Amino acid sequence: MRYGTKDVLDGVSFTARHGEVLALLGPNGAGKSTTIEILEGFRMRSAGEVRVLGVDPGRGDEHWRARLGVVLQSWRDHGKWRVRELLAHLGSFYSAYSTDRIRRPWDVDDLLATVGLTEQARQRVSRLSGGQRRRLDVAVGIVGRPELLFLDEPTVGFDPAARREFHDLMHRLADLDDTTILLTTHDLDEAEKLADRILILSGGRIIADGSADELSRRVAGEAEVRWTQGGGRFVHATADATRFVHDLFKQYGDGIGELEVRRASLEDTYMTLVYEQESGGRGDAAAHALEGKNG
Ligand SMILES: Nc1ncnc2c1ncn2[C@@H]1O[C@H](COP(=O)(O)OP(=O)(O)OP(=O)(O)O)[C@@H](O)[C@H]1O
């Protein structure tokens, strides 16, 4: 993707498998929204090849669009509508695209309960709180029972309970309905909890692609083992924590207390990779190492 003379995406290449949850991470301005907008068919790429549900998004028709769900970063229309009316209205668009396998749209009362807006059903959209508004955005995105769902920073403004409910909903969509989900987030904890696979975009390129575990193991390498023994506290860094703990118990048995194994968090991994890329250092090398291991 090129804006004017500036390349903002370069060589971005990935495949999402059916029913997979993918999180797109990266610093501000990395190109996450641009990537998602190209896949949604909202923005025409300058070059390259894209297929979404088998179709080039630049040429997607209404039938194709009805199979997608989109939750945008900020969506501030329809303030005068009441919540239930708005969902019923938007849902009615999808009934023509109902199939034997996927009944469209989602029953409105079921959907309201699912996103936790039953009590607000008769309220005007303009009177909702920020978090309730975001729940409505999610409801709008899934009312057509999409096969593929795009979410751009879905949980900004959610309280911890709403965040957890949202994570449960995403798991349900992916596990029960086989929905493929692509989301962007700046919340690394969220990415770790939700995503089967994480893509890190930095400077318009994908610098890492793998599960949270794979990324932390391959990049940071070492885990930290802590324990107490004979009144002392110990810390040891090792690439093979399982074997180390096994040997530790073999040697000291019941003498070991307060055992703790800490892998590098996704945040550690993310910071390392992005720093390497931004400093023009080993980012590419790390990405290639990952690609090689992903095989
Ligand atoms: N319409 C546009 N015209 C010119 N440049 C643009 C346009 N839209 C985005 N850009 C530039 O493209 C780059 C990628 O922007 P994008 O919004 O995709 O990043 P992002 O990763 O989603 O960032 P954020 O985390 O801040 O939402 C940025 O440098 C931005 O300034």
The ligand as a MOL file (V3000), in Angstrom:
LIG
                    3D

  0  0  0     0  0            999 V3000
M  V30 BEGIN CTAB
M  V30 COUNTS 31 33 0 0 0
M  V30 BEGIN ATOM
M  V30 1 N -5.4340 8.3340 3.9280 0
M  V30 2 C -4.1420 8.3620 4.2050 0
M  V30 3 N -3.2940 9.1150 3.5030 0
M  V30 4 C -1.9570 9.1440 3.7630 0
M  V30 5 N -1.3870 8.4080 4.7480 0
M  V30 6 C -2.1740 7.6300 5.4890 0
M  V30 7 C -3.5980 7.5590 5.2750 0
M  V30 8 N -4.1180 6.6770 6.1650 0
M  V30 9 C -3.0760 6.2440 6.9000 0
M  V30 10 N -1.9130 6.7900 6.5040 0
M  V30 11 C -0.5740 6.5150 7.0580 0
M  V30 12 O -0.3370 5.1210 6.9390 0
M  V30 13 C 0.3870 4.6250 8.0520 0
M  V30 14 C -0.3890 3.4520 8.6580 0
M  V30 15 O -1.5850 3.9300 9.2830 0
M  V30 16 P -2.6290 2.9570 9.9900 0
M  V30 17 O -3.7940 3.7930 10.4110 0
M  V30 18 O -2.8920 1.7970 9.0980 0
M  V30 19 O -1.8000 2.4810 11.2630 0
M  V30 20 P -2.2640 1.6550 12.5400 0
M  V30 21 O -1.2410 0.5750 12.7100 0
M  V30 22 O -3.6750 1.2400 12.4160 0
M  V30 23 O -2.0930 2.7340 13.7040 0
M  V30 24 P -2.8600 2.9500 15.1200 0
M  V30 25 O -2.3380 1.9100 16.0520 0
M  V30 26 O -2.4060 4.3150 15.5100 0
M  V30 27 O -4.3360 2.8640 14.8790 0
M  V30 28 C 0.5740 5.8080 8.9900 0
M  V30 29 O 1.8800 6.3100 8.7770 0
M  V30 30 C -0.4570 6.8220 8.5440 0
M  V30 31 O -0.0130 8.1220 8.7710 0
M  V30 END ATOM
M  V30 BEGIN BOND
M  V30 1 1 1 2
M  V30 2 1 2 3
M  V30 3 2 2 7
M  V30 4 2 3 4
M  V30 5 1 4 5
M  V30 6 2 5 6
M  V30 7 1 6 7
M  V30 8 1 6 10
M  V30 9 1 7 8
M  V30 10 2 8 9
M  V30 11 1 9 10
M  V30 12 1 10 11
M  V30 13 1 11 12
M  V30 14 1 11 30
M  V30 15 1 12 13
M  V30 16 1 13 14
M  V30 17 1 13 28
M  V30 18 1 14 15
M  V30 19 1 15 16
M  V30 20 2 16 17
M  V30 21 1 16 18
M  V30 22 1 16 19
M  V30 23 1 19 20
M  V30 24 2 20 21
M  V30 25 1 20 22
M  V30 26 1 20 23
M  V30 27 1 23 24
M  V30 28 2 24 25
M  V30 29 1 24 26
M  V30 30 1 24 27
M  V30 31 1 28 29
M  V30 32 1 28 30
M  V30 33 1 30 31
M  V30 END BOND
M  V30 END CTAB
M  END
